[in-house]
Structures are given as C-alpha cells and as structure tokens.
C-alpha cells in the first residue's frame, strides 16, 4: 500500500481500467472484494469529487458476482466515464500539492510548529538520507554518469566526443541524449522558469540554491589569448619594466588563456563593454530567480522560491576590463611594500596599529608640505590606528578617479608619487562602468533580500577583487550579510587575509560574509609563478591546504562565539563551508557543537555542486543545517564547456566518486528489493 501511494493517480487509473476488462472475475459485489478495495483506496487517497462518482458507479453497476453481461458492459462504460472524472480530480489535487506545502510552511512558521528534522549520520554513509530526494531513474543516471567519468580516455576527449555526437545525432536527438545523461545530472534546466520545479524539490528536502547561469563561450586558445592580451594592457602600454613594477600583475601571453590547467572554474574573457552589460543583466536575472519575485506563480511564497535566503554567484572579470583589476591589484601590493618601508613588518596597513601621529613623524623631514598634509587628512583611521592609507570608499564611488586616488608622498622629498600606472580617461570610464554594474547587482540583491557571493579568481586579480568586495560589504552589509567574499585556502596568505578582513569588518561595523574553498587555480598559479619569477603563492601540498582551511574556519568560529558570549549579533560573521571534503564538513560540525554554535544561529552554512556529493548536502539539509547546492542552468548546447569541466573534476576525485557510486548502488538495490522502482520523492522539510 505504501508503494501504491507513491504512484500517481493516472497510472493507478489505467491499471483499474485494465483489470476491469474481466469484470465477472473481479466484481464480487462485496465491499471487501477487489473493487471494494479499489474504492476504499481512492476514497482515502484522492478524496475528490471524482471518487464520489466512481463509488456511485461501483455500487449501482456492480451488484453481484452473477451480474449480466450487458450489466457488466454498462458498468465498464460507466466506470470509464467516471474514471475520467476521477483522473481530473487527481490532477487537480496534484496541482494543489505545492500550494498545500507552501500553506503548511506558512502555518508552521506562524504557529511555531517545529519542522521535520532527521538525525545526522556524520559518517555520511546513509544512502536513504542521501538519495530520498531522487527518483530511481535519477539514481541510475547518476551511477551511469559516474561510471563514464572514471574513464580517462572519455573524459580527456569529452568535448570532441560531444561535438561528434552533436553532428551525428542532430540538434534534437543530441539535446535528448544530454538531458538523459550529463546535462540532466549536473544542470537544473534551461532558463530561470524551467528550474523552478528543481528549486522547489530541493527546498522540500531542506536544501537552498546558489544560482549560476552557466553559459560559456567555446572559444579557441588563440582567440582566448588574443582577447586577454588586448584587454589586459593599458592604452598607454605595459609598464612592466617601470621602476617598482611587480611581474605578477602583468599579462604574459603564455598564460593569457586563463583556462590553462584549470578544470573547475568558469572563465570570462573580455570582449567589449556591451558584453559586460549583458553579463550584469544575467546576474540580475539569477537574483530574481531566487527572490520573492521569481515565479509569477500566484501561490503564496513568503520566502521566495527557495523558502529561505537564496544566493547568486558572480565574477568581477565578467563585469569589466581585466587590465583594471590587474592595475588595482598592483597598487594594493605596492601600498603594502610602501608601508613595510615606513614601519617594517609585512601585511596590510591595518595590522600595524600605527596612528596618524606616527605617520606625521615619518614625514617630519618634509615640513608643512601641503600635499603631505592633504594626504594625511584622507587617511582612514580609528582609535586603534590606521585602517587605510587611501579613502578606499572612493573605488565604489562612481565619480572618483583612480589616477588621483592612489598617490603617496615620498618620505624624503614630500613629492607625491602615483602608485598606479597611467590610466587614460577612457579606461577610467571603464572602471567606473565596472563599479556601476557591481553596484547595480548588489543593490538589487539587497532589495530582493538575496545574497551575492563574489567568486575568487587568480592571485593577480584577487587583491583588487577582495578590496572592491570589502567596500561593497561596508556599503551594503549594514544590517545583514548581503555580500560574501571567497577565500581560497590553498594560498599561503589566506589565514592572514581573512583575519585582516575580519578585523576591518569589526572596526568599521559591517557584517562580514566569507565563502571558504580549497581553490581552483593551483596548477596554473604554480606554473605562472615559476615562469615569471615570483614567489609561489600556493601551499606545498594538500595536507597544508587542509590545515589552512581548518585553521581559518576555526578562527571564524571562535570569533562568532566571542560575539555570542558578548551578547552581540553572532550573524555579524557568516561563513559558507564550500567543500566536497567530508572531513572538513565533519570538522565544521564538531567545532560548532564544541563551542555552542547551533544551525539555528544561521552563521554557518554548507555548499556543494549540483550532481556532486549528494550524500553530504541532503543529510545536512534534512538534519536542520543550512545546506546549499550550487545550481547551474542554461541552454543545453551552450553549457557544454561547463559539463566538460564537471567531467574533468569528477575524474580528479576518484576516491570521492567511489563512495558516491557505492551509496548509489546500495540505494538502487534496496529500492528494487523493496518494490520501490517507481518511488516518487516527496519531502516535508523546511530549509533553515
């Protein structure tokens, strides 16, 4: 009977019509007979007007085992007519299910009813908890996809094979094939409307979305190099050989194709300003897809399509010219070197706790130089010391000029010198456009109550990306964490950078949001550092990266506990543990418990990619932890580069795939033995 309940009304109705062909055998006239049982089943499980008309037919037309043939035929015709009525009622009921679910969610929130929660198996070995949100067909497809991903030859030539399949099968058959395999497994749908059912099913099993429109250009290496070189050199020329220039922050043709040695991260190549505008519009559509305004569905949805806070991931290289990020990154690193020369030591200005008076002493030899005095007036400081040498807020001001902002006095002559290389008026306008686009996106996110996660990129872009993101936090994270920055823990400086940024957030009073990842550019970063002659920025091995991740996460948790103990809002620090490593997830859970941070505090969340590590994400969401899936979407043929990356990434984590395959096979077998081949997922969880 449990299995019967999982079948939809139309399937069951078809079966009833089939069995009724032998009416003389099954129609016994007894309520305890087969048809009586059928009536009872429909009465209990559909309970609509169609049931009433079916019951009338059964009682009036099927009056005994000796019913005449004509009566039986009359009964069959009547039954078929009434079944249509029943089927219509069943469809109406099915259409109302999500309305009921939403209404129950609203009522449970209003009445304080505790949502469904399951115990968490921290060994992540429970296949039922891992896959109760999946149909048996989806499990079979997942197993097939993982089997293919273990074939090195197929994965190595996957893009070539996909293109051959496209030419042989034609567009229509190719799309069907992809939806039945890789696309169906790793991608939620083709547009913001078709993904809504996937988002709602995730929500019903306690998981929220991070949306990403995953369409990518499939361009050649030559085209990528050409675009990158052209967009990474100023119109004034490359100043790499100028005094004080840092080779890390200048383009090199050997590494101009930023996809080199990178399999898991999406890459944007600058074409023109119009392309950046289109990217901005796409990001805004992603925001709308996870907001209250998502579906034009009249059903009540008080917390949006996700019944919780949705997230959209963005990249700054999609919004502007890469050259400007390179130049700004170089400014930041030159500023650090300038400060080291003044006060000694390494790191950001903020970490030295020097005051304005200390700076005045350094410039004492230049007397009352007006430029120096003006510089000192613009220094940002508080009672604990200097925060910034420059008014960094200017970089998110669409009216400021970069060339005029980043100037420092020579401590011997007092002469002002520019730390940023020459920027033309046209490039200044391009930078302002980049900031305008980002401001538009973040402002929209704030209005829709959706979070923005700014993805990490290569180390030569990252200082600028982090600086801009922190200024967006300062501007928009006044009452909650809207903007999140991403920190890659394979970098040697990650712990220091996170602590410095936490310190700035504390001293300037804004909410700090961070996504912690291991990182996507390790091989590329090492090769580039060796080729261009600067220090390798990457940790020496995987163990060191894990240690960095856990050390950084532990420090964030410690600071959250301090906030709680002091009676302050613990949500001033929000952390996403974005990891497919179950040891790291366990580390986070165990530390949360040991220092008294509960899932209900809403300060720690977990995230994994759609189609990967379901055995981690879903048990977390069903146990009441804040769990997210990174949800890519886009037209089938335009997300092939994304699918290629996912295949490459799965090839590189064979140990993880081995466990997921084992759990998948275990659940498939269990359903077959229990007769749950047509299992229909139905969750009753509410995301935290």
C-alpha positions as CSV (number, residue, x, y, z in Angstrom):
1,X,0.0,0.0,0.0
2,X,2.9,2.4,0.7
3,X,4.1,1.8,-2.8
4,X,0.6,2.4,-4.2
5,X,0.5,5.7,-2.6
6,X,3.7,6.7,-4.4
7,X,2.1,6.1,-7.8
8,X,0.3,9.0,-9.4
9,X,-3.4,8.9,-10.0
10,X,-3.2,8.5,-13.7
11,X,-1.0,5.4,-13.5
12,X,-3.4,3.8,-11.0
13,X,-6.5,4.7,-13.0
14,X,-5.0,3.0,-16.1
15,X,-4.5,-0.2,-14.0
16,X,-8.0,-0.2,-12.8
17,X,-9.4,0.2,-16.3
18,X,-7.2,-2.7,-17.4
19,X,-8.3,-5.1,-14.6
20,X,-12.0,-4.2,-15.1
21,X,-11.9,-6.0,-18.5
22,X,-12.6,-9.2,-16.6
23,X,-15.4,-7.7,-14.6
24,X,-17.0,-11.1,-14.0
25,X,-13.9,-12.3,-12.1
26,X,-13.2,-9.3,-10.0
27,X,-16.6,-7.8,-9.4
28,X,-17.9,-9.8,-6.5
29,X,-20.4,-7.3,-5.1
30,X,-18.6,-7.4,-1.7
31,X,-17.1,-4.2,-0.3
32,X,-14.2,-6.5,0.8
33,X,-13.6,-7.6,-2.9
34,X,-11.0,-6.2,-5.2
35,X,-13.1,-3.3,-6.5
36,X,-14.3,-2.5,-3.0
37,X,-10.7,-2.2,-2.0
38,X,-10.0,0.0,-5.0
39,X,-12.9,2.2,-4.0
40,X,-11.6,2.4,-0.4
41,X,-8.1,3.3,-1.7
42,X,-9.4,6.1,-3.8
43,X,-11.6,7.3,-1.1
44,X,-8.7,7.5,1.3
45,X,-6.0,8.8,-1.0
46,X,-7.7,11.0,-3.6
47,X,-10.9,12.1,-1.7
48,X,-12.2,14.3,-4.5
49,X,-15.4,14.7,-6.4
50,X,-14.2,12.1,-8.9
51,X,-14.3,9.5,-6.1
52,X,-17.9,10.1,-5.3
53,X,-18.9,9.5,-9.0
54,X,-16.7,6.3,-9.0
55,X,-18.3,5.0,-5.9
56,X,-21.7,5.6,-7.3
57,X,-20.8,3.6,-10.4
58,X,-19.3,0.7,-8.4
59,X,-22.3,0.4,-6.1
60,X,-25.0,0.8,-8.7
61,X,-23.5,-1.1,-11.6
62,X,-21.5,-3.8,-9.9
63,X,-24.3,-5.5,-7.8
64,X,-23.1,-9.1,-7.6
65,X,-21.0,-11.9,-9.0
66,X,-23.9,-13.0,-11.2
67,X,-24.3,-9.7,-13.0
68,X,-25.4,-10.0,-16.6
69,X,-23.0,-9.4,-19.4
70,X,-24.9,-6.3,-20.5
71,X,-24.8,-5.0,-17.0
72,X,-21.1,-5.6,-16.9
73,X,-20.6,-3.8,-20.2
74,X,-22.8,-1.0,-18.9
75,X,-20.7,-0.9,-15.7
76,X,-17.4,-0.8,-17.7
77,X,-18.6,2.2,-19.8
78,X,-19.9,3.9,-16.8
79,X,-16.6,3.2,-15.0
80,X,-14.5,4.6,-17.9
81,X,-16.6,7.7,-17.9
82,X,-16.2,8.1,-14.1
83,X,-12.5,7.4,-14.2
84,X,-12.1,10.4,-16.4
85,X,-13.8,12.4,-13.6
86,X,-11.5,10.7,-11.1
87,X,-8.4,11.4,-13.1
88,X,-9.3,15.1,-13.5
89,X,-9.8,15.3,-9.7
90,X,-6.5,13.6,-9.1
91,X,-4.8,16.1,-11.4
92,X,-6.4,18.9,-9.6
93,X,-5.2,17.5,-6.3
94,X,-1.7,17.0,-7.7
95,X,-1.6,20.7,-8.9
96,X,-2.7,21.8,-5.4
97,X,0.1,19.8,-3.6
98,X,2.7,22.6,-3.7
99,X,0.0,25.1,-2.6
100,X,-0.7,23.0,0.4
101,X,3.0,22.6,1.1
102,X,3.5,26.3,1.0
103,X,0.4,27.0,3.1
104,X,1.6,24.4,5.7
105,X,5.0,26.1,5.7
106,X,3.4,29.5,6.4
107,X,1.2,28.0,9.1
108,X,4.1,26.2,10.7
109,X,6.1,29.4,10.9
110,X,3.1,31.3,12.3
111,X,2.2,28.7,14.8
112,X,5.8,27.9,15.8
113,X,5.5,24.3,14.7
114,X,8.8,22.6,14.6
115,X,9.7,21.5,11.0
116,X,10.7,17.9,10.2
117,X,14.3,17.1,11.1
118,X,16.3,13.8,10.8
119,X,19.2,12.7,12.8
120,X,22.6,13.3,11.1
121,X,25.0,10.4,10.4
122,X,28.3,12.3,10.4
123,X,30.0,9.4,8.7
124,X,27.8,10.2,5.7
125,X,27.2,6.5,5.0
126,X,23.3,6.5,4.9
127,X,22.1,6.0,1.3
128,X,18.5,6.6,2.2
129,X,19.2,10.0,3.7
130,X,21.5,10.8,0.8
131,X,19.0,9.9,-2.0
132,X,15.5,10.1,-0.7
133,X,15.1,13.3,-2.9
134,X,15.9,11.3,-6.1
135,X,13.8,9.1,-8.3
136,X,15.2,5.6,-9.1
137,X,15.8,6.8,-12.7
138,X,17.8,9.8,-11.4
139,X,19.9,7.4,-9.3
140,X,20.6,5.1,-12.3
141,X,21.5,8.1,-14.4
142,X,23.9,9.4,-11.7
143,X,25.6,6.0,-11.5
144,X,26.0,5.9,-15.3
145,X,27.5,9.4,-15.3
146,X,30.0,8.5,-12.6
147,X,30.9,5.3,-14.5
148,X,31.7,7.4,-17.6
149,X,33.7,9.9,-15.5
150,X,36.0,7.1,-14.4
151,X,37.1,6.5,-18.0
152,X,40.2,8.6,-18.5
153,X,40.0,8.4,-22.3
154,X,36.4,9.5,-22.5
155,X,37.0,12.4,-20.0
156,X,40.2,13.5,-21.8
157,X,38.4,13.8,-25.1
158,X,34.9,14.7,-23.8
159,X,34.4,17.9,-25.8
160,X,35.5,16.3,-29.0
161,X,33.1,13.4,-28.4
162,X,30.3,15.7,-27.6
163,X,30.8,17.7,-30.8
164,X,30.9,14.4,-32.8
165,X,27.6,13.3,-31.1
166,X,26.1,16.6,-31.9
167,X,26.9,16.3,-35.6
168,X,25.9,12.7,-35.9
169,X,22.6,12.9,-34.0
170,X,21.5,16.3,-34.9
171,X,20.3,19.0,-32.5
172,X,17.1,17.4,-31.3
173,X,18.4,13.9,-30.5
174,X,21.6,15.4,-29.1
175,X,19.6,17.5,-26.6
176,X,17.6,14.5,-25.6
177,X,20.7,12.5,-25.1
178,X,22.3,15.2,-22.9
179,X,19.2,15.6,-20.8
180,X,19.2,11.9,-20.2
181,X,22.8,11.9,-19.1
182,X,25.3,14.7,-18.2
183,X,23.1,17.7,-18.6
184,X,20.3,16.2,-16.7
185,X,22.6,15.2,-13.8
186,X,24.7,18.4,-13.5
187,X,22.4,21.2,-14.7
188,X,19.0,22.2,-13.3
189,X,17.3,23.4,-16.5
190,X,17.5,25.8,-19.5
191,X,16.1,29.0,-18.0
192,X,15.0,30.7,-14.8
193,X,11.4,29.4,-15.2
194,X,12.1,25.8,-16.0
195,X,14.4,25.4,-13.0
196,X,11.6,26.3,-10.5
197,X,10.5,22.7,-10.0
198,X,14.1,21.7,-9.3
199,X,14.4,24.5,-6.7
200,X,11.2,23.6,-5.1
201,X,12.2,19.9,-4.8
202,X,15.5,21.0,-3.2
203,X,13.6,23.2,-0.8
204,X,11.3,20.3,0.2
205,X,14.3,18.4,1.3
206,X,15.9,21.2,3.2
207,X,18.4,22.5,0.6
208,X,18.7,26.0,-0.8
209,X,20.2,27.2,-4.2
210,X,23.2,29.2,-5.3
211,X,22.3,30.0,-8.9
212,X,24.7,30.4,-11.7
213,X,23.8,31.0,-15.4
214,X,26.5,28.6,-16.8
215,X,26.6,29.5,-20.4
216,X,30.2,29.9,-21.6
217,X,31.9,30.8,-24.8
218,X,33.5,27.9,-26.5
219,X,36.5,29.8,-28.0
220,X,39.8,28.6,-29.2
221,X,43.1,29.0,-27.3
222,X,44.3,31.5,-29.9
223,X,41.1,33.6,-29.5
224,X,41.3,33.5,-25.7
225,X,44.9,34.6,-25.7
226,X,44.2,37.4,-28.2
227,X,41.3,38.8,-26.1
228,X,43.2,38.5,-22.8
229,X,46.3,40.3,-24.1
230,X,44.3,43.1,-25.7
231,X,42.1,43.6,-22.6
232,X,45.0,43.4,-20.1
233,X,47.3,46.1,-21.4
234,X,46.6,49.8,-21.0
235,X,46.3,52.1,-24.0
236,X,49.5,53.7,-22.5
237,X,51.3,50.4,-22.9
238,X,52.5,47.8,-20.4
239,X,54.7,49.4,-17.8
240,X,56.2,46.1,-16.6
241,X,59.7,47.4,-16.8
242,X,59.0,50.6,-14.9
243,X,60.7,51.0,-11.5
244,X,58.8,49.1,-8.8
245,X,56.6,47.2,-11.3
246,X,55.6,43.7,-10.0
247,X,55.7,41.0,-12.6
248,X,52.8,39.1,-11.1
249,X,50.4,41.8,-12.1
250,X,51.2,42.0,-15.8
251,X,49.8,39.8,-18.6
252,X,52.0,37.1,-20.1
253,X,51.0,35.6,-23.4
254,X,52.0,32.1,-22.2
255,X,49.2,32.3,-19.5
256,X,46.8,34.6,-21.4
257,X,44.3,31.7,-21.8
258,X,43.2,31.6,-18.2
259,X,41.6,28.2,-18.7
260,X,45.1,26.7,-18.8
261,X,45.5,23.9,-16.1
262,X,42.0,24.9,-14.7
263,X,39.2,22.4,-14.9
264,X,36.7,23.5,-12.2
265,X,36.3,27.3,-12.5
266,X,34.4,29.3,-15.1
267,X,36.4,31.8,-17.1
268,X,35.2,35.1,-18.7
269,X,37.1,36.7,-21.5
270,X,36.6,40.4,-22.1
271,X,35.2,41.3,-25.5
272,X,33.6,44.8,-25.0
273,X,31.6,46.9,-22.7
274,X,28.3,45.6,-24.2
275,X,29.2,42.1,-23.2
276,X,29.8,43.2,-19.6
277,X,26.3,44.9,-19.6
278,X,24.8,41.6,-20.8
279,X,26.6,39.7,-18.0
280,X,25.2,42.2,-15.5
281,X,21.7,41.5,-16.7
282,X,22.2,37.8,-16.5
283,X,23.4,38.1,-12.9
284,X,20.3,40.2,-12.1
285,X,18.1,37.5,-13.6
286,X,19.7,35.0,-11.4
287,X,18.9,37.2,-8.4
288,X,15.3,37.4,-9.4
289,X,15.1,33.7,-9.9
290,X,15.9,33.1,-6.2
291,X,13.9,36.0,-4.9
292,X,10.3,36.5,-3.9
293,X,9.7,37.8,-7.4
294,X,11.0,34.6,-9.0
295,X,7.8,32.9,-10.2
296,X,4.9,34.8,-11.4
297,X,3.1,32.0,-9.6
298,X,0.1,33.2,-7.6
299,X,0.7,30.6,-4.9
300,X,1.8,32.0,-1.6
301,X,5.6,32.1,-1.3
302,X,6.6,34.3,1.7
303,X,10.3,33.5,1.5
304,X,10.6,33.2,-2.3
305,X,11.0,30.2,-4.5
306,X,13.6,28.8,-2.1
307,X,11.7,29.3,1.2
308,X,15.0,30.7,2.5
309,X,17.8,33.0,1.5
310,X,18.9,32.3,-2.0
311,X,22.4,33.1,-3.3
312,X,23.8,34.1,-6.7
313,X,27.5,33.7,-7.6
314,X,29.2,36.3,-9.7
315,X,32.7,37.0,-11.0
316,X,34.2,40.5,-11.4
317,X,36.0,39.6,-14.6
318,X,32.6,39.3,-16.2
319,X,31.8,42.9,-15.4
320,X,34.8,44.8,-16.7
321,X,38.2,45.0,-18.3
322,X,40.8,42.7,-16.7
323,X,43.6,45.3,-17.1
324,X,41.9,47.5,-14.5
325,X,41.8,44.7,-11.9
326,X,45.5,44.0,-12.6
327,X,46.4,47.6,-12.1
328,X,44.4,47.9,-8.9
329,X,45.9,44.7,-7.5
330,X,49.4,46.1,-8.2
331,X,48.5,49.3,-6.4
332,X,47.4,47.3,-3.3
333,X,50.7,45.3,-3.2
334,X,52.8,48.4,-3.8
335,X,51.0,50.1,-0.9
336,X,51.9,47.2,1.3
337,X,55.6,47.5,0.3
338,X,55.4,51.2,0.9
339,X,54.1,50.6,4.4
340,X,56.7,48.0,5.1
341,X,59.4,50.6,4.2
342,X,57.8,53.0,6.7
343,X,57.1,50.8,9.7
344,X,58.7,47.5,8.9
345,X,57.0,44.1,9.0
346,X,54.6,42.7,6.4
347,X,50.9,42.6,5.7
348,X,48.2,45.2,5.5
349,X,48.4,48.7,6.9
350,X,45.6,47.7,9.3
351,X,47.7,45.1,11.1
352,X,50.4,47.6,12.3
353,X,48.2,49.6,14.6
354,X,50.0,52.8,13.7
355,X,48.4,56.2,14.2
356,X,48.3,59.4,12.2
357,X,50.8,60.9,14.6
358,X,53.2,58.0,13.8
359,X,52.8,58.9,10.1
360,X,53.5,62.6,10.8
361,X,56.8,61.6,12.4
362,X,57.8,59.7,9.3
363,X,57.1,62.8,7.2
364,X,58.7,65.2,9.6
365,X,61.6,66.0,7.3
366,X,59.3,67.4,4.6
367,X,57.8,70.1,6.9
368,X,54.5,71.6,6.2
369,X,54.2,70.3,2.6
370,X,50.5,70.9,1.6
371,X,50.3,67.7,-0.4
372,X,51.5,65.7,2.6
373,X,49.0,67.4,4.9
374,X,46.2,66.7,2.4
375,X,47.3,63.1,2.2
376,X,47.2,62.7,6.0
377,X,43.7,64.2,6.1
378,X,42.5,61.5,3.8
379,X,44.0,58.6,5.7
380,X,41.3,56.4,7.3
381,X,41.8,55.7,11.0
382,X,40.0,54.9,14.2
383,X,41.1,54.8,17.9
384,X,43.0,51.6,17.2
385,X,45.1,53.1,14.5
386,X,45.2,53.4,10.7
387,X,42.9,51.4,8.6
388,X,43.8,52.6,5.1
389,X,46.3,55.0,3.6
390,X,43.7,55.8,0.9
391,X,40.0,56.5,1.1
392,X,39.1,53.1,-0.4
393,X,35.5,54.0,-0.3
394,X,36.3,56.0,-3.4
395,X,36.6,52.9,-5.6
396,X,32.9,52.2,-5.2
397,X,32.1,55.8,-5.8
398,X,31.2,56.1,-9.5
399,X,32.5,59.7,-9.6
400,X,36.1,59.2,-8.2
401,X,39.2,59.0,-10.3
402,X,41.7,56.2,-9.8
403,X,44.7,58.2,-11.0
404,X,44.0,60.9,-8.3
405,X,43.3,58.5,-5.5
406,X,46.4,56.3,-5.3
407,X,49.2,58.9,-4.6
408,X,51.6,58.8,-1.7
409,X,54.3,61.3,-0.5
410,X,57.9,60.4,-0.8
411,X,59.1,60.5,2.9
412,X,62.3,62.3,1.9
413,X,61.2,64.9,-0.6
414,X,57.4,65.1,0.2
415,X,56.8,64.9,-3.6
416,X,53.6,63.0,-4.3
417,X,54.1,59.9,-6.5
418,X,51.4,57.8,-8.2
419,X,51.3,54.1,-7.2
420,X,49.0,53.2,-10.1
421,X,50.3,53.1,-13.7
422,X,48.9,55.6,-16.2
423,X,45.2,55.2,-16.8
424,X,43.6,57.0,-19.7
425,X,40.2,58.9,-19.4
426,X,38.6,56.1,-21.4
427,X,39.9,53.4,-19.0
428,X,38.8,55.5,-16.0
429,X,35.3,55.4,-17.5
430,X,35.6,51.6,-18.0
431,X,36.5,51.2,-14.3
432,X,33.5,53.4,-13.3
433,X,31.3,51.3,-15.5
434,X,32.5,48.1,-13.8
435,X,31.8,49.6,-10.4
436,X,28.4,50.8,-11.6
437,X,27.5,47.3,-12.8
438,X,28.5,45.8,-9.5
439,X,26.6,48.4,-7.5
440,X,23.5,47.7,-9.6
441,X,23.8,44.0,-8.9
442,X,24.4,44.3,-5.1
443,X,21.7,47.0,-4.7
444,X,19.2,44.6,-6.5
445,X,20.3,41.8,-4.2
446,X,19.7,44.0,-1.1
447,X,16.3,44.9,-2.4
448,X,15.4,41.3,-3.1
449,X,17.0,40.0,0.1
450,X,19.3,37.7,-1.8
451,X,22.9,37.1,-1.1
452,X,25.8,37.8,-3.5
453,X,28.9,35.6,-3.5
454,X,31.8,37.1,-5.3
455,X,33.9,34.3,-6.6
456,X,37.7,34.1,-6.2
457,X,39.9,34.3,-9.2
458,X,43.6,34.2,-10.0
459,X,46.0,35.8,-7.5
460,X,46.9,38.6,-9.8
461,X,43.3,39.7,-9.8
462,X,42.4,38.8,-6.2
463,X,43.8,41.8,-4.3
464,X,41.5,44.1,-6.3
465,X,38.6,41.7,-6.2
466,X,38.8,41.4,-2.4
467,X,39.3,45.2,-1.9
468,X,36.2,46.0,-4.0
469,X,34.2,43.3,-2.4
470,X,35.0,44.5,1.1
471,X,34.0,48.0,0.2
472,X,30.7,46.6,-1.1
473,X,30.3,44.9,2.3
474,X,30.9,48.1,4.1
475,X,28.3,49.9,1.9
476,X,25.6,47.2,1.9
477,X,26.2,44.8,4.8
478,X,25.0,47.2,7.5
479,X,22.2,45.1,8.9
480,X,22.9,41.6,7.5
481,X,25.4,39.8,5.3
482,X,24.4,40.5,1.7
483,X,27.8,40.4,0.1
484,X,30.2,37.5,0.6
485,X,33.8,37.3,-0.5
486,X,35.5,34.0,-1.4
487,X,38.8,32.9,0.1
488,X,41.0,30.1,-1.5
489,X,42.7,28.1,1.2
490,X,45.4,26.6,-1.0
491,X,47.0,30.1,-0.8
492,X,49.8,30.6,1.8
493,X,48.3,34.0,2.8
494,X,44.7,33.0,3.3
495,X,44.6,32.9,7.1
496,X,46.2,36.3,7.4
497,X,43.9,37.8,4.7
498,X,40.8,36.5,6.4
499,X,41.9,37.7,9.9
500,X,42.7,41.2,8.4
501,X,39.3,41.4,6.7
502,X,37.5,40.3,9.8
503,X,39.3,43.0,11.7
504,X,38.3,45.6,9.3
505,X,34.6,44.5,9.4
506,X,34.8,44.6,13.2
507,X,36.3,48.1,13.3
508,X,34.1,49.6,10.7
509,X,31.0,47.9,11.9
510,X,29.7,45.9,8.9
511,X,28.6,42.3,8.6
512,X,31.3,40.0,7.2
513,X,30.5,37.2,4.8
514,X,33.0,34.6,3.6
515,X,32.9,31.5,1.4
516,X,35.8,29.2,2.2
517,X,37.0,27.0,-0.7
518,X,40.1,25.0,-1.3
519,X,40.7,26.7,-4.7
520,X,40.6,26.1,-8.4
521,X,43.8,27.6,-9.9
522,X,46.6,25.7,-8.1
523,X,48.4,24.2,-11.0
524,X,48.1,27.3,-13.1
525,X,49.3,29.6,-10.2
526,X,52.4,27.4,-9.6
527,X,53.4,27.3,-13.3
528,X,52.9,31.0,-13.7
529,X,55.0,31.9,-10.6
530,X,57.8,29.8,-11.8
531,X,57.7,31.1,-15.3
532,X,57.5,34.8,-14.3
533,X,59.9,34.6,-11.4
534,X,57.8,35.5,-8.3
535,X,57.2,33.5,-5.1
536,X,54.9,30.5,-5.4
537,X,51.7,31.7,-3.7
538,X,50.4,28.1,-3.1
539,X,50.7,25.8,-0.1
540,X,53.2,23.0,-0.7
541,X,50.7,20.1,-0.5
542,X,47.1,19.0,0.0
543,X,47.6,18.5,3.7
544,X,48.9,22.0,4.2
545,X,45.8,23.3,2.3
546,X,43.5,21.3,4.6
547,X,45.4,22.7,7.6
548,X,44.9,26.2,6.3
549,X,41.2,25.6,5.7
550,X,40.6,24.2,9.2
551,X,42.7,26.9,10.8
552,X,40.8,29.7,9.0
553,X,37.4,28.2,9.7
554,X,38.3,27.6,13.4
555,X,39.3,31.3,13.8
556,X,36.0,32.4,12.2
557,X,34.0,30.1,14.6
558,X,36.0,31.4,17.5
559,X,35.1,35.0,16.7
560,X,31.4,34.0,16.2
561,X,31.5,32.5,19.7
562,X,33.0,35.7,21.1
563,X,30.1,37.7,19.6
564,X,27.6,35.3,21.2
565,X,29.3,35.5,24.6
566,X,29.3,39.3,24.5
567,X,25.6,39.4,23.7
568,X,26.2,40.8,20.2
569,X,24.6,39.6,16.9
570,X,26.5,36.4,16.0
571,X,25.4,36.9,12.4
572,X,27.9,39.7,12.0
573,X,30.1,36.9,10.7
574,X,28.6,34.5,8.2
575,X,30.7,31.6,6.8
576,X,29.9,29.2,3.9
577,X,31.9,25.9,4.2
578,X,32.0,25.2,0.4
579,X,33.7,21.9,0.4
580,X,33.2,18.4,-1.1
581,X,35.6,17.0,1.6
582,X,33.6,15.2,4.2
583,X,36.4,15.5,6.8
584,X,36.2,19.3,6.5
585,X,32.4,19.2,6.9
586,X,32.8,17.0,10.0
587,X,35.4,19.4,11.3
588,X,33.0,22.3,11.0
589,X,30.1,20.4,12.6
590,X,32.2,19.1,15.5
591,X,33.6,22.6,16.2
592,X,30.1,24.2,16.0
593,X,29.0,21.7,18.7
594,X,32.0,22.1,20.9
595,X,31.8,25.9,21.1
596,X,28.0,26.1,21.2
597,X,27.1,27.3,17.7
598,X,23.8,25.8,16.5
599,X,22.4,25.6,13.0
600,X,19.6,27.9,14.2
601,X,22.2,30.7,14.7
602,X,22.3,30.9,10.9
603,X,26.0,31.8,10.8
604,X,27.5,28.7,9.2
605,X,26.2,27.1,6.0
606,X,27.5,24.3,3.7
607,X,27.6,24.2,-0.1
608,X,28.3,21.6,-2.8
609,X,27.8,21.4,-6.5
610,X,24.6,20.1,-8.1
611,X,25.2,16.5,-9.0
612,X,28.1,16.0,-6.7
613,X,28.3,14.9,-3.0
614,X,24.5,14.5,-2.5
615,X,25.4,12.2,0.3
616,X,26.8,15.2,2.2
617,X,24.4,18.0,1.2
618,X,21.0,16.3,1.7
619,X,21.6,14.7,5.0
620,X,22.8,18.1,6.3
621,X,19.7,19.9,5.0
622,X,17.4,17.2,6.4
623,X,19.1,17.4,9.8
624,X,18.5,21.1,10.0
625,X,21.8,22.6,8.9
626,X,21.9,25.4,6.4
627,X,22.8,23.5,3.2
628,X,23.1,24.8,-0.4
629,X,23.5,23.4,-3.8
630,X,25.4,25.3,-6.5
631,X,22.8,25.3,-9.3
632,X,23.9,25.8,-12.9
633,X,21.4,26.4,-15.6
634,X,21.3,27.4,-19.3
635,X,20.5,26.0,-22.8
636,X,21.9,22.5,-23.4
637,X,24.3,23.3,-26.2
638,X,25.6,26.4,-24.5
639,X,26.6,24.8,-21.3
640,X,28.9,22.1,-22.8
641,X,32.1,23.8,-21.6
642,X,30.6,23.7,-18.1
643,X,29.7,20.0,-18.5
644,X,33.2,19.3,-19.7
645,X,34.7,20.8,-16.6
646,X,32.4,18.8,-14.3
647,X,33.6,15.6,-16.1
648,X,37.2,16.7,-15.6
649,X,36.6,17.5,-12.0
650,X,35.0,14.1,-11.3
651,X,37.9,12.4,-12.9
652,X,40.2,14.1,-10.4
653,X,38.3,12.9,-7.3
654,X,38.0,9.2,-8.0
655,X,38.1,8.3,-4.2
656,X,35.0,10.5,-3.7
657,X,33.3,9.1,-6.7
658,X,34.0,5.6,-5.4
659,X,32.0,6.3,-2.2
660,X,29.1,8.0,-4.1
661,X,28.9,5.1,-6.5
662,X,28.8,2.6,-3.7
663,X,26.0,4.5,-2.0
664,X,24.1,4.9,-5.2
665,X,24.3,1.2,-6.0
666,X,23.2,0.4,-2.4
667,X,20.1,2.6,-2.7
668,X,19.2,1.3,-6.2
669,X,19.4,-2.3,-4.9
670,X,17.3,-1.5,-1.8
671,X,14.5,0.0,-3.9
672,X,14.5,-3.0,-6.3
673,X,14.3,-5.5,-3.5
674,X,11.6,-3.5,-1.7
675,X,9.5,-2.9,-4.9
676,X,10.1,0.8,-4.9
677,X,11.1,1.1,-8.5
678,X,8.6,3.9,-9.1
679,X,9.5,5.8,-5.9
680,X,8.3,9.4,-6.0
681,X,10.3,11.8,-3.9
682,X,8.2,13.9,-1.5
683,X,9.9,15.9,1.1
684,X,8.4,17.8,4.1
685,X,11.5,19.7,5.2
686,X,11.9,23.4,5.7
687,X,15.3,24.9,5.0
688,X,16.8,26.8,7.9
